Amino acid sequence: MGKTARGTLVGAVHRLPRPSLLVAVPLATVWALFAAANFMNWQRTGRPTGLGATILELTVAVFFIIRRPAFSTSSSPLAWIATTVATFGVLAGRPGAEPLWGLEPVYAALQLIGVALALVSIAALGRSFGLVAANRGIKTSGPYALVRHPLYAAYFVTQLGYMLESPTARNIAILVTVITFQLVRVHTEEQCLSADPAYRAYRARVRWRLVPHVY
């Protein structure tokens, strides 16, 4: 996440313009539908369903739209598909069912913890923030000193909190799909960045991708 192109990327590379209305408008529409569904459920049940997930997706969408364009980035279809599903796939979720074991406050807190971790990770990236595999400069400070992809770990924490809060078959299927594509995304990004000697040195120092001592 958040890195650019001095070496060979996954697939061909090309210059990218800023996101156009063709991207921003559909993304805003999908987010609005997700937010509205959760807000209406909040009004009906009195539970702030999906609060953290809604905030996280809005934050990522805004930074995606206003980010600095990369000089070049991967044109690999797999990288683009994995990024899209892993980042915004949770917007296909909808509130429903009772929180697992009645622990709604725990799941709401889990989502907000994920949001906080995401904000810290984005702050560490600064103008190097991006979505599709690219090398915008190697970041090693803050949470990047612990794991190589802390922002993706933040997505997982928030998305898991949402699924436990609304454990429908639909949401569980979406979570499994999103996690699968997130792992594919990590793999394609590692391939992209490993062309940079600085990243190879960083990878040797920071062994873990998402969770210390686990993966």
C-alpha positions as a printed Julia matrix, in Angstrom:
215×3 Matrix{Float64}:
   0.0     0.0     0.0
   1.18    3.4    -0.79
   4.37    2.88   -2.59
   5.73    3.83   -6.56
   7.48    2.89   -9.35
  11.14    2.76   -9.77
  11.32   -0.97  -10.48
   9.33   -3.47  -12.49
   5.73   -3.63  -11.38
   3.23   -6.47  -11.51
   2.12   -6.34  -15.13
   2.73   -3.35  -17.36
   2.81    0.21  -15.99
   1.16    3.38  -17.17
   0.56    6.95  -16.08
  -2.64    7.53  -14.18
  -4.81   10.67  -14.11
  -6.73   11.7   -11.06
  -9.93    9.7   -10.55
 -12.71   11.1   -12.74
 -16.39   11.41  -12.04
 -16.73    8.01  -13.73
 -15.07    6.56  -10.61
 -16.06    9.03   -7.9
 -19.81    9.09   -8.56
 -20.41    5.3    -8.55
 -18.2     4.91   -5.49
 -20.07    7.66   -3.65
 -23.4     6.07   -4.63
 -22.45    2.61   -3.37
 -21.13    4.1    -0.12
 -24.32    6.15    0.34
 -26.5     3.05   -0.06
 -24.41    1.18    2.52
 -24.5     4.12    4.95
 -28.26    4.6     4.49
 -29.0     0.92    5.14
 -27.0     1.0     8.36
 -28.49    4.3     9.48
 -32.05    3.06    8.96
 -31.21   -0.07   10.93
 -29.76    2.15   13.68
 -33.04    4.1    13.84
 -35.06    0.89   13.95
 -33.0    -1.0    16.55
 -31.27    1.75   18.51
 -27.91    0.07   17.77
 -25.26    2.03   15.77
 -24.84   -0.8    13.29
 -21.9    -0.48   10.93
 -20.71    2.84   12.33
 -17.01    1.94   12.15
 -17.29    0.26    8.75
 -19.14    3.27    7.33
 -16.51    5.71    8.63
 -13.63    3.58    7.36
 -15.04    3.19    3.85
 -15.76    6.92    3.65
 -12.22    7.74    4.78
 -10.62    5.41    2.25
 -12.91    6.61   -0.56
 -12.1    10.27    0.14
  -8.35    9.66    0.24
  -8.63    7.57   -2.92
 -10.37   10.41   -4.77
  -8.02   13.21   -3.59
  -4.76   11.26   -3.53
  -1.75   12.33   -5.54
  -1.66   10.4    -8.82
   1.06    7.79   -9.07
   3.67    8.25  -11.78
   3.03    4.64  -12.75
   1.24    1.67  -11.32
   0.36   -1.91  -12.11
  -1.97   -2.64  -14.99
  -2.36   -6.27  -13.91
  -6.1    -7.12  -13.98
  -5.61   -9.32  -10.91
  -4.09   -6.45   -8.93
  -6.96   -4.12   -9.84
  -9.68   -6.66   -9.11
  -8.11   -7.68   -5.8
  -7.76   -4.04   -4.76
 -11.34   -3.15   -5.63
 -12.91   -6.15   -3.87
 -10.61   -6.0    -0.82
 -11.1    -2.27   -0.3
 -14.76   -1.71   -1.13
 -16.33   -5.19   -1.12
 -17.75   -4.71    2.37
 -20.06   -2.04    0.92
 -22.12   -4.93   -0.45
 -22.91   -5.93    3.14
 -26.15   -5.04    4.86
 -27.24   -5.02    8.52
 -29.27   -7.96    9.76
 -29.5   -10.62   12.46
 -28.61  -10.09   16.09
 -25.0    -9.51   17.16
 -23.21  -12.77   17.86
 -23.48  -13.69   21.57
 -25.11  -10.3    22.22
 -21.76   -8.49   22.29
 -22.73   -5.53   20.11
 -20.67   -2.96   22.1
 -17.57   -5.13   21.64
 -18.09   -5.37   17.89
 -18.77   -1.64   17.59
 -15.55   -0.97   19.51
 -13.67   -3.41   17.26
 -14.78   -1.44   14.2
 -13.64    1.85   15.74
 -10.29    0.33   16.69
  -9.89   -0.64   13.05
 -10.74    2.91   11.98
  -8.16    4.34   14.4
  -5.48    1.96   13.11
  -6.38    2.89    9.53
  -6.07    6.62   10.27
  -2.67    6.1    11.91
  -1.53    4.05    8.9
  -2.79    6.64    6.4
  -1.05    9.4     8.39
   2.2     7.42    8.22
   1.8     7.09    4.45
   1.01   10.77    3.94
   1.06   11.64    0.24
   2.28    8.12   -0.52
  -1.25    6.79    0.03
  -2.6     4.7    -2.83
  -4.66    1.62   -3.52
  -3.43   -0.43   -6.47
   0.05   -1.99   -6.25
   2.62    0.75   -6.91
   5.83    2.08   -5.4
   5.34    5.6    -4.07
   8.29    5.45   -1.68
   8.95    2.93    1.06
   7.4     3.83    4.41
   8.89    2.23    7.53
   7.73    4.43   10.43
   4.78    4.16   12.81
   2.73    0.98   12.34
   4.91    0.1     9.33
   7.7    -0.66   11.77
   5.58   -3.54   13.14
   3.97   -5.04   10.03
   4.37   -4.32    6.32
   0.66   -3.78    5.58
  -0.99   -2.29    8.7
  -3.73   -0.56    6.7
  -4.92   -3.89    5.35
  -4.9    -5.27    8.89
  -7.1    -2.32    9.89
  -9.58   -3.23    7.14
  -9.77   -6.76    8.48
 -10.38   -5.63   12.08
 -13.21   -3.3    11.05
 -14.78   -5.74    8.62
 -14.66   -8.56   11.18
 -16.38   -6.29   13.7
 -19.14   -5.56   11.19
 -19.67   -9.23   10.36
 -19.88  -10.21   14.05
 -22.32   -7.33   14.6
 -24.51   -8.46   11.67
 -23.73  -12.17   11.18
 -25.94  -12.91    8.19
 -25.0   -15.49    5.58
 -24.55  -12.65    3.1
 -22.14  -10.74    5.33
 -20.14  -13.86    6.18
 -19.78  -14.68    2.47
 -18.68  -11.11    1.77
 -16.11  -11.2     4.59
 -14.6   -14.46    3.31
 -14.44  -13.04   -0.22
 -12.9    -9.76    0.93
 -10.26  -11.51    3.05
  -9.36  -13.81    0.16
  -8.84  -10.89   -2.18
  -6.97   -8.97    0.5
  -4.43  -11.79    0.71
  -4.15  -11.77   -3.09
  -3.63   -8.02   -2.91
  -0.83   -8.41   -0.38
   0.85  -10.95   -2.66
   0.65   -8.76   -5.77
   1.93   -5.74   -3.86
   4.83   -7.69   -2.42
   5.74   -8.78   -5.95
   5.61   -5.2    -7.14
   7.67   -3.72   -4.33
  10.28   -6.46   -4.19
  11.86   -4.98   -7.32
  13.08   -2.14   -5.06
  16.24   -2.94   -3.02
  14.99   -0.6    -0.29
  11.84   -2.67    0.08
  13.8    -5.92    0.16
  15.89   -4.51    3.02
  12.71   -3.37    4.8
  11.13   -6.8     4.31
  14.18   -8.42    5.89
  13.78   -6.18    8.97
   9.99   -6.42    9.28
   9.05  -10.06    8.81
   5.3    -9.91    9.3
   2.79   -8.8     6.68
  -0.43   -8.28    8.68
  -0.2    -9.73   12.2
   3.03   -9.89   14.24
   4.21  -13.46   14.86
   1.29  -14.85   12.82
   1.47  -13.71    9.18
